[in-house]
Amino acid sequence: MSYYVYENWVAENKAVIHVGTCGYCKHGKGCHKNPLGKKNGQWHGPFETLDKAQNIANATGRNVKKHRCV
Ligand SMILES: [Zn+2]
């Protein structure tokens, strides 16, 4: 199992944790891929454990949320 963090700094000030197999994540190539590139946010990962993902999410200083896939 791998974990990813999506950091979003435009729509909402948050960092969301996903598992790599999540349909929204797709191992960091998911639904947030768009022509704006990193204008809206960026993926971090993969991380081996939920703890590591959580630490990175916390380190962004944003509101940390877990997607329903976690
Ligand atoms: Zn997800």
N, CA, C, O and the ligand as a Tripos MOL2 file, in Angstrom:
@<TRIPOS>MOLECULE
protein
  281   279    71     0     0
PROTEIN
NO_CHARGES

@<TRIPOS>ATOM
      1 N           0.8490   -1.2000    0.0000 N.3       1 MET1
      2 CA          0.0000    0.0000    0.0000 C.3       1 MET1
      3 C           0.8800    1.2440    0.0000 C.2       1 MET1
      4 O           1.8140    1.3370    0.7960 O.2       1 MET1
      5 N           0.5970    2.1890   -0.8720 N.am      2 SER2
      6 CA          1.3340    3.4490   -0.8630 C.3       2 SER2
      7 C           0.3500    4.5920   -0.6200 C.2       2 SER2
      8 O          -0.8360    4.4910   -0.9330 O.2       2 SER2
      9 N           0.8660    5.6680   -0.0610 N.am      3 TYR3
     10 CA          0.0310    6.8080    0.2890 C.3       3 TYR3
     11 C           0.5520    8.0730   -0.3780 C.2       3 TYR3
     12 O           1.7540    8.2360   -0.5890 O.2       3 TYR3
     13 N          -0.3550    8.9400   -0.6960 N.am      4 TYR4
     14 CA          0.0040   10.2160   -1.3310 C.3       4 TYR4
     15 C          -0.7130   11.3450   -0.6080 C.2       4 TYR4
     16 O          -1.7530   11.1460    0.0210 O.2       4 TYR4
     17 N          -0.1330   12.5350   -0.7130 N.am      5 VAL5
     18 CA         -0.7650   13.7200   -0.1390 C.3       5 VAL5
     19 C          -0.9780   14.7250   -1.2580 C.2       5 VAL5
     20 O          -0.0460   15.0660   -1.9860 O.2       5 VAL5
     21 N          -2.2120   15.1950   -1.3880 N.am      6 TYR6
     22 CA         -2.4680   16.2660   -2.3410 C.3       6 TYR6
     23 C          -2.6010   17.5740   -1.5800 C.2       6 TYR6
     24 O          -3.4920   17.7510   -0.7500 O.2       6 TYR6
     25 N          -1.6880   18.4800   -1.8900 N.am      7 GLU7
     26 CA         -1.6740   19.7780   -1.2360 C.3       7 GLU7
     27 C          -2.3570   20.7760   -2.1560 C.2       7 GLU7
     28 O          -1.9410   20.9680   -3.2980 O.2       7 GLU7
     29 N          -3.3960   21.4030   -1.6580 N.am      8 ASN8
     30 CA         -4.1800   22.3430   -2.4640 C.3       8 ASN8
     31 C          -4.1060   23.7170   -1.8180 C.2       8 ASN8
     32 O          -4.4760   23.8840   -0.6560 O.2       8 ASN8
     33 N          -3.6290   24.6940   -2.5690 N.am      9 TRP9
     34 CA         -3.4650   26.0220   -1.9750 C.3       9 TRP9
     35 C          -4.3190   27.0920   -2.6390 C.2       9 TRP9
     36 O          -4.1190   28.2820   -2.3970 O.2       9 TRP9
     37 N          -5.2680   26.6820   -3.4720 N.am     10 VAL10
     38 CA         -6.1150   27.6730   -4.1360 C.3      10 VAL10
     39 C          -7.5750   27.5250   -3.6900 C.2      10 VAL10
     40 O          -8.1110   28.3870   -2.9940 O.2      10 VAL10
     41 N          -8.2110   26.4180   -4.1010 N.am     11 ALA11
     42 CA         -9.6340   26.2220   -3.8050 C.3      11 ALA11
     43 C          -9.8760   26.1690   -2.3000 C.2      11 ALA11
     44 O         -10.7470   26.8530   -1.7630 O.2      11 ALA11
     45 N          -9.0710   25.3280   -1.6350 N.am     12 GLU12
     46 CA         -9.1670   25.2120   -0.1880 C.3      12 GLU12
     47 C          -7.7570   25.0640    0.3460 C.2      12 GLU12
     48 O          -6.8910   24.4720   -0.2990 O.2      12 GLU12
     49 N          -7.5430   25.5980    1.5030 N.am     13 ASN13
     50 CA         -6.2230   25.4950    2.1080 C.3      13 ASN13
     51 C          -6.1170   24.1840    2.8650 C.2      13 ASN13
     52 O          -6.3360   24.1310    4.0750 O.2      13 ASN13
     53 N          -5.7770   23.1200    2.1340 N.am     14 LYS14
     54 CA         -5.8060   21.8140    2.7820 C.3      14 LYS14
     55 C          -4.8020   20.8650    2.1590 C.2      14 LYS14
     56 O          -4.2780   21.1010    1.0710 O.2      14 LYS14
     57 N          -4.5510   19.7880    2.8790 N.am     15 ALA15
     58 CA         -3.7290   18.6980    2.3890 C.3      15 ALA15
     59 C          -4.5180   17.4150    2.6040 C.2      15 ALA15
     60 O          -4.9070   17.1000    3.7290 O.2      15 ALA15
     61 N          -4.7510   16.6790    1.5290 N.am     16 VAL16
     62 CA         -5.6020   15.4920    1.5990 C.3      16 VAL16
     63 C          -4.7780   14.2380    1.3520 C.2      16 VAL16
     64 O          -4.0050   14.1620    0.3970 O.2      16 VAL16
     65 N          -4.9570   13.2550    2.2320 N.am     17 ILE17
     66 CA         -4.2230   11.9920    2.1220 C.3      17 ILE17
     67 C          -5.0490   10.9850    1.3160 C.2      17 ILE17
     68 O          -6.2400   10.7930    1.5630 O.2      17 ILE17
     69 N          -4.3870   10.3500    0.3480 N.am     18 HIS18
     70 CA         -5.0180    9.3110   -0.4650 C.3      18 HIS18
     71 C          -4.1440    8.0700   -0.4670 C.2      18 HIS18
     72 O          -2.9480    8.1370   -0.1820 O.2      18 HIS18
     73 N          -4.7570    6.9250   -0.7940 N.am     19 VAL19
     74 CA         -3.9590    5.7410   -1.1120 C.3      19 VAL19
     75 C          -3.7060    5.7530   -2.6150 C.2      19 VAL19
     76 O          -4.4980    6.2950   -3.3860 O.2      19 VAL19
     77 N          -2.5880    5.1460   -3.0240 N.am     20 GLY20
     78 CA         -2.1810    5.1950   -4.4260 C.3      20 GLY20
     79 C          -3.2040    4.6320   -5.3850 C.2      20 GLY20
     80 O          -3.3090    5.0790   -6.5270 O.2      20 GLY20
     81 N          -3.9620    3.6470   -4.9200 N.am     21 THR21
     82 CA         -4.9260    2.9950   -5.8020 C.3      21 THR21
     83 C          -6.2480    3.7420   -5.8960 C.2      21 THR21
     84 O          -7.1300    3.3360   -6.6520 O.2      21 THR21
     85 N          -6.3970    4.8080   -5.1530 N.am     22 CYS22
     86 CA         -7.6330    5.5870   -5.1870 C.3      22 CYS22
     87 C          -7.8620    6.1530   -6.5820 C.2      22 CYS22
     88 O          -6.9180    6.5790   -7.2470 O.2      22 CYS22
     89 N          -9.1120    6.1570   -7.0230 N.am     23 GLY23
     90 CA         -9.4520    6.6630   -8.3470 C.3      23 GLY23
     91 C          -9.1420    8.1340   -8.5220 C.2      23 GLY23
     92 O          -8.9360    8.5960   -9.6440 O.2      23 GLY23
     93 N          -9.1080    8.8690   -7.4340 N.am     24 TYR24
     94 CA         -8.7820   10.2880   -7.5060 C.3      24 TYR24
     95 C          -7.2770   10.5190   -7.5240 C.2      24 TYR24
     96 O          -6.7920   11.5500   -7.9900 O.2      24 TYR24
     97 N          -6.5630    9.5500   -7.0130 N.am     25 CYS25
     98 CA         -5.1150    9.7000   -6.8760 C.3      25 CYS25
     99 C          -4.3750    9.1050   -8.0710 C.2      25 CYS25
    100 O          -3.5640    9.7650   -8.7210 O.2      25 CYS25
    101 N          -4.6850    7.8190   -8.3410 N.am     26 LYS26
    102 CA         -4.0080    7.1050   -9.4280 C.3      26 LYS26
    103 C          -2.5000    7.2740   -9.3480 C.2      26 LYS26
    104 O          -1.8420    7.6340  -10.3240 O.2      26 LYS26
    105 N          -1.9810    7.0120   -8.1890 N.am     27 HIS27
    106 CA         -0.5360    7.1060   -7.9340 C.3      27 HIS27
    107 C           0.0240    8.4820   -8.3090 C.2      27 HIS27
    108 O           1.0720    8.5930   -8.9460 O.2      27 HIS27
    109 N          -0.6860    9.5010   -7.9070 N.am     28 GLY28
    110 CA         -0.2030   10.8640   -8.0970 C.3      28 GLY28
    111 C          -0.5200   11.4710   -9.4500 C.2      28 GLY28
    112 O          -0.0990   12.5890   -9.7490 O.2      28 GLY28
    113 N          -1.2670   10.7330  -10.2760 N.am     29 LYS29
    114 CA         -1.5880   11.2430  -11.6150 C.3      29 LYS29
    115 C          -3.0880   11.4150  -11.7910 C.2      29 LYS29
    116 O          -3.5960   11.4200  -12.9130 O.2      29 LYS29
    117 N          -3.7880   11.5550  -10.6810 N.am     30 GLY30
    118 CA         -5.2450   11.5100  -10.6950 C.3      30 GLY30
    119 C          -5.9610   12.7450  -11.1770 C.2      30 GLY30
    120 O          -5.4830   13.4750  -12.0460 O.2      30 GLY30
    121 N          -7.1220   12.9570  -10.5880 N.am     31 CYS31
    122 CA         -8.0750   13.9300  -11.1070 C.3      31 CYS31
    123 C          -7.5480   15.3540  -11.0770 C.2      31 CYS31
    124 O          -8.1080   16.2290  -11.7370 O.2      31 CYS31
    125 N          -6.5070   15.6000  -10.3450 N.am     32 HIS32
    126 CA         -6.0150   16.9730  -10.2530 C.3      32 HIS32
    127 C          -5.0520   17.3290  -11.3780 C.2      32 HIS32
    128 O          -4.5720   18.4590  -11.4700 O.2      32 HIS32
    129 N          -4.7780   16.3490  -12.2290 N.am     33 LYS33
    130 CA         -3.9090   16.6350  -13.3650 C.3      33 LYS33
    131 C          -4.6590   17.5490  -14.3310 C.2      33 LYS33
    132 O          -5.7420   17.2040  -14.8030 O.2      33 LYS33
    133 N          -4.1010   18.6750  -14.6130 N.am     34 ASN34
    134 CA         -4.7940   19.6250  -15.4890 C.3      34 ASN34
    135 C          -3.7750   20.5710  -16.1200 C.2      34 ASN34
    136 O          -2.6100   20.5940  -15.7240 O.2      34 ASN34
    137 N          -4.2260   21.3540  -17.1080 N.am     35 PRO35
    138 CA         -3.3050   22.2370  -17.8390 C.3      35 PRO35
    139 C          -2.6510   23.3000  -16.9610 C.2      35 PRO35
    140 O          -1.6540   23.9110  -17.3470 O.2      35 PRO35
    141 N          -3.2130   23.5090  -15.7980 N.am     36 LEU36
    142 CA         -2.6540   24.5400  -14.9230 C.3      36 LEU36
    143 C          -1.4430   24.0410  -14.1470 C.2      36 LEU36
    144 O          -0.7760   24.8010  -13.4460 O.2      36 LEU36
    145 N          -1.1770   22.7490  -14.2900 N.am     37 GLY37
    146 CA         -0.0100   22.1910  -13.6200 C.3      37 GLY37
    147 C          -0.0700   22.3730  -12.1220 C.2      37 GLY37
    148 O          -1.0340   21.9610  -11.4770 O.2      37 GLY37
    149 N           0.9460   22.9820  -11.5750 N.am     38 LYS38
    150 CA          1.0190   23.1160  -10.1180 C.3      38 LYS38
    151 C           0.4140   24.4140   -9.6130 C.2      38 LYS38
    152 O           0.6590   24.8260   -8.4790 O.2      38 LYS38
    153 N          -0.3760   25.0530  -10.4590 N.am     39 LYS39
    154 CA         -0.9650   26.3160  -10.0270 C.3      39 LYS39
    155 C          -1.9320   26.1200   -8.8590 C.2      39 LYS39
    156 O          -2.0080   26.9570   -7.9590 O.2      39 LYS39
    157 N          -2.6690   25.0080   -8.8820 N.am     40 ASN40
    158 CA         -3.6690   24.7620   -7.8470 C.3      40 ASN40
    159 C          -3.1510   23.9580   -6.6580 C.2      40 ASN40
    160 O          -3.6800   24.0520   -5.5510 O.2      40 ASN40
    161 N          -2.1280   23.1820   -6.9020 N.am     41 GLY41
    162 CA         -1.6300   22.3470   -5.8390 C.3      41 GLY41
    163 C          -0.6620   21.3260   -6.3900 C.2      41 GLY41
    164 O          -0.3120   21.3540   -7.5700 O.2      41 GLY41
    165 N          -0.2300   20.4200   -5.5200 N.am     42 GLN42
    166 CA          0.6800   19.3890   -6.0010 C.3      42 GLN42
    167 C           0.6090   18.1310   -5.1610 C.2      42 GLN42
    168 O           0.1990   18.1520   -4.0010 O.2      42 GLN42
    169 N           1.0210   17.0320   -5.7790 N.am     43 TRP43
    170 CA          1.0690   15.7490   -5.0910 C.3      43 TRP43
    171 C           2.4040   15.5750   -4.3910 C.2      43 TRP43
    172 O           3.4450   16.0050   -4.8860 O.2      43 TRP43
    173 N           2.3550   14.9410   -3.2400 N.am     44 HIS44
    174 CA          3.5550   14.5070   -2.5440 C.3      44 HIS44
    175 C           3.4760   12.9900   -2.4080 C.2      44 HIS44
    176 O           2.4030   12.4460   -2.1490 O.2      44 HIS44
    177 N           4.5760   12.3210   -2.5770 N.am     45 GLY45
    178 CA          4.5700   10.8820   -2.3900 C.3      45 GLY45
    179 C           5.2100   10.1450   -3.5470 C.2      45 GLY45
    180 O           5.7270   10.7840   -4.4640 O.2      45 GLY45
    181 N           5.1950    8.8490   -3.5370 N.am     46 PRO46
    182 CA          4.4850    7.9760   -2.5880 C.3      46 PRO46
    183 C           5.1900    7.8250   -1.2420 C.2      46 PRO46
    184 O           6.4060    7.9730   -1.1240 O.2      46 PRO46
    185 N           4.3830    7.5270   -0.2450 N.am     47 PHE47
    186 CA          4.8970    7.2380    1.0910 C.3      47 PHE47
    187 C           4.5150    5.8100    1.4640 C.2      47 PHE47
    188 O           3.4290    5.3340    1.1340 O.2      47 PHE47
    189 N           5.4250    5.1410    2.1550 N.am     48 GLU48
    190 CA          5.2150    3.7270    2.4840 C.3      48 GLU48
    191 C           4.1480    3.5120    3.5500 C.2      48 GLU48
    192 O           3.4520    2.4970    3.5630 O.2      48 GLU48
    193 N           4.0380    4.4840    4.4330 N.am     49 THR49
    194 CA          3.0920    4.3120    5.5420 C.3      49 THR49
    195 C           2.2000    5.5400    5.6800 C.2      49 THR49
    196 O           2.5250    6.6380    5.2290 O.2      49 THR49
    197 N           1.0710    5.3020    6.3190 N.am     50 LEU50
    198 CA          0.1460    6.3920    6.5820 C.3      50 LEU50
    199 C           0.7870    7.4310    7.4970 C.2      50 LEU50
    200 O           0.5330    8.6280    7.3640 O.2      50 LEU50
    201 N           1.6190    6.9650    8.4240 N.am     51 ASP51
    202 CA          2.3070    7.8750    9.3360 C.3      51 ASP51
    203 C           3.1720    8.8850    8.5870 C.2      51 ASP51
    204 O           3.1570   10.0800    8.8830 O.2      51 ASP51
    205 N           3.9250    8.3800    7.6110 N.am     52 LYS52
    206 CA          4.7900    9.2810    6.8410 C.3      52 LYS52
    207 C           3.9690   10.2930    6.0620 C.2      52 LYS52
    208 O           4.3010   11.4780    6.0260 O.2      52 LYS52
    209 N           2.9050    9.8260    5.4440 N.am     53 ALA53
    210 CA          2.0320   10.7220    4.6900 C.3      53 ALA53
    211 C           1.4400   11.7890    5.6140 C.2      53 ALA53
    212 O           1.3460   12.9660    5.2660 O.2      53 ALA53
    213 N           1.0490   11.3310    6.7950 N.am     54 GLN54
    214 CA          0.4580   12.2410    7.7750 C.3      54 GLN54
    215 C           1.4690   13.3100    8.2100 C.2      54 GLN54
    216 O           1.1230   14.4810    8.3690 O.2      54 GLN54
    217 N           2.7040   12.8920    8.3950 N.am     55 ASN55
    218 CA          3.7430   13.8430    8.7960 C.3      55 ASN55
    219 C           3.9680   14.9020    7.7300 C.2      55 ASN55
    220 O           4.0850   16.0880    8.0390 O.2      55 ASN55
    221 N           4.0270   14.4730    6.4750 N.am     56 ILE56
    222 CA          4.2220   15.4300    5.3880 C.3      56 ILE56
    223 C           3.0180   16.3680    5.2820 C.2      56 ILE56
    224 O           3.1640   17.5740    5.0850 O.2      56 ILE56
    225 N           1.8410   15.7890    5.4150 N.am     57 ALA57
    226 CA          0.6210   16.6080    5.3540 C.3      57 ALA57
    227 C           0.6290   17.6540    6.4700 C.2      57 ALA57
    228 O           0.2930   18.8170    6.2480 O.2      57 ALA57
    229 N           1.0140   17.2260    7.6620 N.am     58 ASN58
    230 CA          1.0830   18.1550    8.7900 C.3      58 ASN58
    231 C           2.1200   19.2450    8.5420 C.2      58 ASN58
    232 O           1.9300   20.3990    8.9250 O.2      58 ASN58
    233 N           3.2290   18.8590    7.8910 N.am     59 ALA59
    234 CA          4.3230   19.7940    7.6610 C.3      59 ALA59
    235 C           3.9400   20.9110    6.6950 C.2      59 ALA59
    236 O           4.5970   21.9520    6.6650 O.2      59 ALA59
    237 N           2.8910   20.7100    5.9080 N.am     60 THR60
    238 CA          2.4630   21.7820    4.9960 C.3      60 THR60
    239 C           1.8140   22.9240    5.7660 C.2      60 THR60
    240 O           1.6970   24.0360    5.2500 O.2      60 THR60
    241 N           1.3930   22.6560    6.9920 N.am     61 GLY61
    242 CA          0.7560   23.6880    7.7960 C.3      61 GLY61
    243 C          -0.6920   23.9360    7.4050 C.2      61 GLY61
    244 O          -1.3150   24.8860    7.8770 O.2      61 GLY61
    245 N          -1.2300   23.0730    6.5350 N.am     62 ARG62
    246 CA         -2.6200   23.2310    6.0900 C.3      62 ARG62
    247 C          -3.5340   22.3090    6.8730 C.2      62 ARG62
    248 O          -3.0790   21.4780    7.6590 O.2      62 ARG62
    249 N          -4.8390   22.4680    6.6460 N.am     63 ASN63
    250 CA         -5.7870   21.5570    7.2630 C.3      63 ASN63
    251 C          -5.6010   20.1710    6.6500 C.2      63 ASN63
    252 O          -5.6740   20.0120    5.4320 O.2      63 ASN63
    253 N          -5.3650   19.1890    7.4800 N.am     64 VAL64
    254 CA         -5.1230   17.8320    6.9840 C.3      64 VAL64
    255 C          -6.4150   17.0270    7.0050 C.2      64 VAL64
    256 O          -7.1060   16.9540    8.0210 O.2      64 VAL64
    257 N          -6.7240   16.4300    5.8700 N.am     65 LYS65
    258 CA         -7.9110   15.5940    5.7640 C.3      65 LYS65
    259 C          -7.5360   14.2650    5.1480 C.2      65 LYS65
    260 O          -6.5540   14.1560    4.4140 O.2      65 LYS65
    261 N          -8.3250   13.2630    5.4540 N.am     66 LYS66
    262 CA         -8.1430   11.9600    4.8250 C.3      66 LYS66
    263 C          -9.2790   11.7470    3.8410 C.2      66 LYS66
    264 O         -10.4470   11.9350    4.1810 O.2      66 LYS66
    265 N          -8.9410   11.3600    2.6420 N.am     67 HIS67
    266 CA         -9.9660   11.0070    1.6840 C.3      67 HIS67
    267 C         -10.6410    9.7300    2.1530 C.2      67 HIS67
    268 O         -10.0940    9.0120    2.9910 O.2      67 HIS67
    269 N         -11.8210    9.4390    1.6230 N.am     68 ARG68
    270 CA        -12.5540    8.2460    2.0700 C.3      68 ARG68
    271 C         -11.8340    6.9510    1.7270 C.2      68 ARG68
    272 O         -12.1640    5.8940    2.2660 O.2      68 ARG68
    273 N         -10.8520    7.0250    0.8320 N.am     69 CYS69
    274 CA        -10.1110    5.8260    0.4300 C.3      69 CYS69
    275 C          -9.1470    5.3660    1.5040 C.2      69 CYS69
    276 O          -8.7220    4.2100    1.4890 O.2      69 CYS69
    277 N          -8.7890    6.2360    2.4380 N.am     70 VAL70
    278 CA         -7.7830    5.9080    3.4450 C.3      70 VAL70
    279 C          -8.3930    5.0890    4.5820 C.2      70 VAL70
    280 O          -7.6910    4.7210    5.5240 O.2      70 VAL70
    281 ZN         -8.6060    9.0440   -2.3770 Zn       71 ZN71
@<TRIPOS>BOND
     1     1     2 1
     2     2     3 1
     3     3     4 2
     4     3     5 am
     5     5     6 1
     6     6     7 1
     7     7     8 2
     8     7     9 am
     9     9    10 1
    10    10    11 1
    11    11    12 2
    12    11    13 am
    13    13    14 1
    14    14    15 1
    15    15    16 2
    16    15    17 am
    17    17    18 1
    18    18    19 1
    19    19    20 2
    20    19    21 am
    21    21    22 1
    22    22    23 1
    23    23    24 2
    24    23    25 am
    25    25    26 1
    26    26    27 1
    27    27    28 2
    28    27    29 am
    29    29    30 1
    30    30    31 1
    31    31    32 2
    32    31    33 am
    33    33    34 1
    34    34    35 1
    35    35    36 2
    36    35    37 am
    37    37    38 1
    38    38    39 1
    39    39    40 2
    40    39    41 am
    41    41    42 1
    42    42    43 1
    43    43    44 2
    44    43    45 am
    45    45    46 1
    46    46    47 1
    47    47    48 2
    48    47    49 am
    49    49    50 1
    50    50    51 1
    51    51    52 2
    52    51    53 am
    53    53    54 1
    54    54    55 1
    55    55    56 2
    56    55    57 am
    57    57    58 1
    58    58    59 1
    59    59    60 2
    60    59    61 am
    61    61    62 1
    62    62    63 1
    63    63    64 2
    64    63    65 am
    65    65    66 1
    66    66    67 1
    67    67    68 2
    68    67    69 am
    69    69    70 1
    70    70    71 1
    71    71    72 2
    72    71    73 am
    73    73    74 1
    74    74    75 1
    75    75    76 2
    76    75    77 am
    77    77    78 1
    78    78    79 1
    79    79    80 2
    80    79    81 am
    81    81    82 1
    82    82    83 1
    83    83    84 2
    84    83    85 am
    85    85    86 1
    86    86    87 1
    87    87    88 2
    88    87    89 am
    89    89    90 1
    90    90    91 1
    91    91    92 2
    92    91    93 am
    93    93    94 1
    94    94    95 1
    95    95    96 2
    96    95    97 am
    97    97    98 1
    98    98    99 1
    99    99   100 2
   100    99   101 am
   101   101   102 1
   102   102   103 1
   103   103   104 2
   104   103   105 am
   105   105   106 1
   106   106   107 1
   107   107   108 2
   108   107   109 am
   109   109   110 1
   110   110   111 1
   111   111   112 2
   112   111   113 am
   113   113   114 1
   114   114   115 1
   115   115   116 2
   116   115   117 am
   117   117   118 1
   118   118   119 1
   119   119   120 2
   120   119   121 am
   121   121   122 1
   122   122   123 1
   123   123   124 2
   124   123   125 am
   125   125   126 1
   126   126   127 1
   127   127   128 2
   128   127   129 am
   129   129   130 1
   130   130   131 1
   131   131   132 2
   132   131   133 am
   133   133   134 1
   134   134   135 1
   135   135   136 2
   136   135   137 am
   137   137   138 1
   138   138   139 1
   139   139   140 2
   140   139   141 am
   141   141   142 1
   142   142   143 1
   143   143   144 2
   144   143   145 am
   145   145   146 1
   146   146   147 1
   147   147   148 2
   148   147   149 am
   149   149   150 1
   150   150   151 1
   151   151   152 2
   152   151   153 am
   153   153   154 1
   154   154   155 1
   155   155   156 2
   156   155   157 am
   157   157   158 1
   158   158   159 1
   159   159   160 2
   160   159   161 am
   161   161   162 1
   162   162   163 1
   163   163   164 2
   164   163   165 am
   165   165   166 1
   166   166   167 1
   167   167   168 2
   168   167   169 am
   169   169   170 1
   170   170   171 1
   171   171   172 2
   172   171   173 am
   173   173   174 1
   174   174   175 1
   175   175   176 2
   176   175   177 am
   177   177   178 1
   178   178   179 1
   179   179   180 2
   180   179   181 am
   181   181   182 1
   182   182   183 1
   183   183   184 2
   184   183   185 am
   185   185   186 1
   186   186   187 1
   187   187   188 2
   188   187   189 am
   189   189   190 1
   190   190   191 1
   191   191   192 2
   192   191   193 am
   193   193   194 1
   194   194   195 1
   195   195   196 2
   196   195   197 am
   197   197   198 1
   198   198   199 1
   199   199   200 2
   200   199   201 am
   201   201   202 1
   202   202   203 1
   203   203   204 2
   204   203   205 am
   205   205   206 1
   206   206   207 1
   207   207   208 2
   208   207   209 am
   209   209   210 1
   210   210   211 1
   211   211   212 2
   212   211   213 am
   213   213   214 1
   214   214   215 1
   215   215   216 2
   216   215   217 am
   217   217   218 1
   218   218   219 1
   219   219   220 2
   220   219   221 am
   221   221   222 1
   222   222   223 1
   223   223   224 2
   224   223   225 am
   225   225   226 1
   226   226   227 1
   227   227   228 2
   228   227   229 am
   229   229   230 1
   230   230   231 1
   231   231   232 2
   232   231   233 am
   233   233   234 1
   234   234   235 1
   235   235   236 2
   236   235   237 am
   237   237   238 1
   238   238   239 1
   239   239   240 2
   240   239   241 am
   241   241   242 1
   242   242   243 1
   243   243   244 2
   244   243   245 am
   245   245   246 1
   246   246   247 1
   247   247   248 2
   248   247   249 am
   249   249   250 1
   250   250   251 1
   251   251   252 2
   252   251   253 am
   253   253   254 1
   254   254   255 1
   255   255   256 2
   256   255   257 am
   257   257   258 1
   258   258   259 1
   259   259   260 2
   260   259   261 am
   261   261   262 1
   262   262   263 1
   263   263   264 2
   264   263   265 am
   265   265   266 1
   266   266   267 1
   267   267   268 2
   268   267   269 am
   269   269   270 1
   270   270   271 1
   271   271   272 2
   272   271   273 am
   273   273   274 1
   274   274   275 1
   275   275   276 2
   276   275   277 am
   277   277   278 1
   278   278   279 1
   279   279   280 2
@<TRIPOS>SUBSTRUCTURE
     1 MET1         2 RESIDUE 1 A MET
     2 SER2         6 RESIDUE 1 A SER
     3 TYR3        10 RESIDUE 1 A TYR
     4 TYR4        14 RESIDUE 1 A TYR
     5 VAL5        18 RESIDUE 1 A VAL
     6 TYR6        22 RESIDUE 1 A TYR
     7 GLU7        26 RESIDUE 1 A GLU
     8 ASN8        30 RESIDUE 1 A ASN
     9 TRP9        34 RESIDUE 1 A TRP
    10 VAL10       38 RESIDUE 1 A VAL
    11 ALA11       42 RESIDUE 1 A ALA
    12 GLU12       46 RESIDUE 1 A GLU
    13 ASN13       50 RESIDUE 1 A ASN
    14 LYS14       54 RESIDUE 1 A LYS
    15 ALA15       58 RESIDUE 1 A ALA
    16 VAL16       62 RESIDUE 1 A VAL
    17 ILE17       66 RESIDUE 1 A ILE
    18 HIS18       70 RESIDUE 1 A HIS
    19 VAL19       74 RESIDUE 1 A VAL
    20 GLY20       78 RESIDUE 1 A GLY
    21 THR21       82 RESIDUE 1 A THR
    22 CYS22       86 RESIDUE 1 A CYS
    23 GLY23       90 RESIDUE 1 A GLY
    24 TYR24       94 RESIDUE 1 A TYR
    25 CYS25       98 RESIDUE 1 A CYS
    26 LYS26      102 RESIDUE 1 A LYS
    27 HIS27      106 RESIDUE 1 A HIS
    28 GLY28      110 RESIDUE 1 A GLY
    29 LYS29      114 RESIDUE 1 A LYS
    30 GLY30      118 RESIDUE 1 A GLY
    31 CYS31      122 RESIDUE 1 A CYS
    32 HIS32      126 RESIDUE 1 A HIS
    33 LYS33      130 RESIDUE 1 A LYS
    34 ASN34      134 RESIDUE 1 A ASN
    35 PRO35      138 RESIDUE 1 A PRO
    36 LEU36      142 RESIDUE 1 A LEU
    37 GLY37      146 RESIDUE 1 A GLY
    38 LYS38      150 RESIDUE 1 A LYS
    39 LYS39      154 RESIDUE 1 A LYS
    40 ASN40      158 RESIDUE 1 A ASN
    41 GLY41      162 RESIDUE 1 A GLY
    42 GLN42      166 RESIDUE 1 A GLN
    43 TRP43      170 RESIDUE 1 A TRP
    44 HIS44      174 RESIDUE 1 A HIS
    45 GLY45      178 RESIDUE 1 A GLY
    46 PRO46      182 RESIDUE 1 A PRO
    47 PHE47      186 RESIDUE 1 A PHE
    48 GLU48      190 RESIDUE 1 A GLU
    49 THR49      194 RESIDUE 1 A THR
    50 LEU50      198 RESIDUE 1 A LEU
    51 ASP51      202 RESIDUE 1 A ASP
    52 LYS52      206 RESIDUE 1 A LYS
    53 ALA53      210 RESIDUE 1 A ALA
    54 GLN54      214 RESIDUE 1 A GLN
    55 ASN55      218 RESIDUE 1 A ASN
    56 ILE56      222 RESIDUE 1 A ILE
    57 ALA57      226 RESIDUE 1 A ALA
    58 ASN58      230 RESIDUE 1 A ASN
    59 ALA59      234 RESIDUE 1 A ALA
    60 THR60      238 RESIDUE 1 A THR
    61 GLY61      242 RESIDUE 1 A GLY
    62 ARG62      246 RESIDUE 1 A ARG
    63 ASN63      250 RESIDUE 1 A ASN
    64 VAL64      254 RESIDUE 1 A VAL
    65 LYS65      258 RESIDUE 1 A LYS
    66 LYS66      262 RESIDUE 1 A LYS
    67 HIS67      266 RESIDUE 1 A HIS
    68 ARG68      270 RESIDUE 1 A ARG
    69 CYS69      274 RESIDUE 1 A CYS
    70 VAL70      278 RESIDUE 1 A VAL
    71 ZN71       281 GROUP 0 **** ****
